[in-house]
């Protein structure tokens, strides 16, 4: 599929998904799962003039099922979109479909994007930034000069950097937060100056300082991962929980999802919860401490591949790998390699696509042209069981690699 066609496809999808709902209540807007990458692109990436075939819509044979919509990923991997069972609703979807008035943000080109990075030490955000650069490059209305700031995991610093972007006269701000509420006053100052803001940090927040969110539903991920783990354990045993950065939507909603699922499995005891901060080394250290404290650990809840890989290393080095089940992680290549090597002790993959950066740029485009958007646009996750997830690994790529559809010139170095 040509890059031009890819851009047209995404634009068409967003026109439908971003439009305000009708009088009847609608679920949160959603980008089709095929827009999200499903495998790692090895050295043989698509040339700059093309977008990989994996961005095509699901085949006509795909059909809804109780577990979600069937998706065929690269390598023929068979997965399903992660969904919730009947009667369970995500707190992130409650307000995502409400319309947002954008006429006040309409501006003539050229447009200059400011990217406020809460941190850049994490490989996922590096790939998300690469997606922002790539998608903006497809639209000549965007200036090639994208201003990027790095707060280094300091919320106060990020708030100050957002003010700096405002003073530099950027047209719009795309960001991922250290702490949603801590930077809210700075985001509101941007809105007051007529500068729209788009959150692509993976979670959803209904705050006045956010024009729109391109989000990956953290509650759905957490619920899917927790249910899979509980079933793999036969509904009984002792588990530990690794969560992302405190203060983020991912932390709050994944933790809520785990506790909501455990209500249905009274035979499972949650021993402890700690923060792995989407960091492999820290997660390994946390797990090493758990292994010293707890003589019995039957399961590890961790929707993050980076955190899961660190935990798995700790169990392996302690000689206790045979006693534990790991929940599904994401498509971090280090986790994919581990899944391929240990198919019987893990729950496979629930994707956390960095292509959310692409959707963030497309949302910003609609906002700057005064077109209607919704408060949130969901980029769906796809679950691949271990037998299918092994088809996604790129054994020759580094561990800090992510599923991507980027042309070679935009790949992180």
Secondary structure by P-SEA (a helix, b strand, c coil): ccaaaaaaaaaaaaaaaaccccccccccccccccccccccccccccccccccccccccccccccccccbbbbcccbbbbbccccccccccccccccccccccccccccccbbbbbbccccccaaaaaaaaaaaaaaaaccccccbbbbbbccccaaaaaaaaaaaaaacccbbbbcccccccaaaaaaaaaaacbbbbbccccccccccccccccccaaaaaaaaaaaaaaaacccccbbbbbcccccaaaaaaaaaaaaaacccccccccccccccccaaaaaaaaaaaaaccccccccccccaaaaaaaaaaaaaaccccccccccccccaaaaaaaaacccccccccccccaaaaaaaaaaaaaaaccccccbbbbbbbbbcaaaaaaaccccccccccccccccccccc
